[in-house]
Amino acid sequence: MRADRLVSLVLLLRQRGQMTADTLARELEVSIRTVLRDMEALSAAGVPVYAERGRHGGFALLPGFQTALTGLNHDEALALLVAGSRRGAQQFGLGSALASAMLKLVDALPDGLRDTAAGAAQRLLIDPETDLLSRRVATDEVSGTVGAEVRRAVFAGRRLRIRYAAVDQAPKWRTVDPIGLVTVREQGYLLATRGGADRTYRLSRVLAAEALDEPAQRSGTVDLDRAWQEHNTRFRNEGDDQITALVRVDPARREHLVGTALAVCAEEPEADGWLRLTLIFQDSRHAEWALWQHATHTEVLAPQELRTSLHNRAAAIATRYGTLP
């Protein structure tokens, strides 16, 4: 539609500055003649667009030109407002920046669109802090200072010095080459290399951070999704204490159970409607803890040691509550 093309013209000139008719035509996939006609239409509508003649000329907007025109329709504006309500930015220390950005977004929308989109966003709740059983959803809190330094190193391609508190270890300073940031289930992670080896650091355990002047040793581009998947594969294959369990589970409890495991290796339905899963847990203690939460909604088929430990725990509970106090 021509109206959409005129919006795109204004946004291109605002974001890139002066552009030739030929470049605009390629960007918009129209003819140069169409671009010239559109420029005349913009000028007639009061948009301060002007043409610079000569070899290095082109079309541009007057400096300082501002407009509420965003090119967003109702659903696009609503999608951005809903995205802004999610808590993922907290894991990267961007909570306050996100709130500020949402205010600016709402303010930039035309009056009619602002009222309808903001009103609709109030009717949606994304990622509440508690579930239907009033259990709090675990989230990581990242210091604003730490988050800012980590982001600066990641985006600028600088080496990063962090004071990291690994599980059951005293905090230590480490110098790493940052690759990217990932958020999973409300937890933020830094993917990096250290001494040429891949490392993953949970952001909430970074106590201090300092972006260094030294360039990071990393490639110019990265497929972060692939890097994360490769890390997951290595993580599952490493560790002498990991345990694989064959489990039957009530489909209603599948998501909760899978969410506590390291990985799902296989899944198939059974005749009674239950699911048979092959799951990897960090160790036998982790497996017992995860499966005990589901009581009779799960059954361990293998290994026998895990069945025995769950049986012993259940027997102890039965003995404790077998008589009146």
NORQUI-V343002 format. One line per field, one symbol per residue. ss: DSSP state (H for helix, E for strand, - for the rest). phi: phi as a letter, one per 40 degrees, with the letter a starting at -180 (. if undefined). burial: 1 if it has 9 or more other C-alpha atoms within 8 Angstrom, else 0. Layout:
BEGIN
ss: ???
phi: ???
burial: ???
END
This chain:
BEGIN
ss: -HHHHHHHHHHHHHHH--E-HHHHHHHH---HHHHHHHHHHHHH----EEEE-----EEEE------------HHHHHHHHHHHH--HHHHH--HHHHHHHHHHHHHH--HHHHHHHHHHH--------E-----E-------HHHHHHHHHHHHH-EEEEEEE-------EEEEEEEEEEEEE--EEEEEEEE--EEEEEEHHHEEEEEEEEEE--------HHHHHHHHHHHHHH-----EEEEEEE-HHHHHHHHHH--EEEEEEE-----EEEEEEE--HHHHHHHHH--HHHEEEEE-HHHHHHHHHHHHHHHHH-----
phi: .cdcccccdccccccbgcbcccccccccfbcccccccccccccccgcccbbbchcbcibaccdgcbaccbgcccccccccccdccccdcccbgbdccccccccccccccddccdcccccccccbbbfccbcccgccccbcbbddccccccccccccgbcbbbbbbccgbcdbcbbbbcbabbbbfgbcbbcabaggbcbbbccccccaaacccccccaccbacccccccccdccccccgcccbbbcbcacdcbddccdccccabcaaacbccgcbbbbbbbcacccccccccccfccbaccaccdcdcccccccccccccbcbcc
burial: 0000111110111000111110011100000101110110011000011001000011111000000000000100110011010110111111100110010001011000110111011000000001100000000101001111111111001111111110000000001111111010011111111100010011111111111100010000000000110010000100000111111111001100110011110010000001111111111101110110010001011110011011000000000000000
END
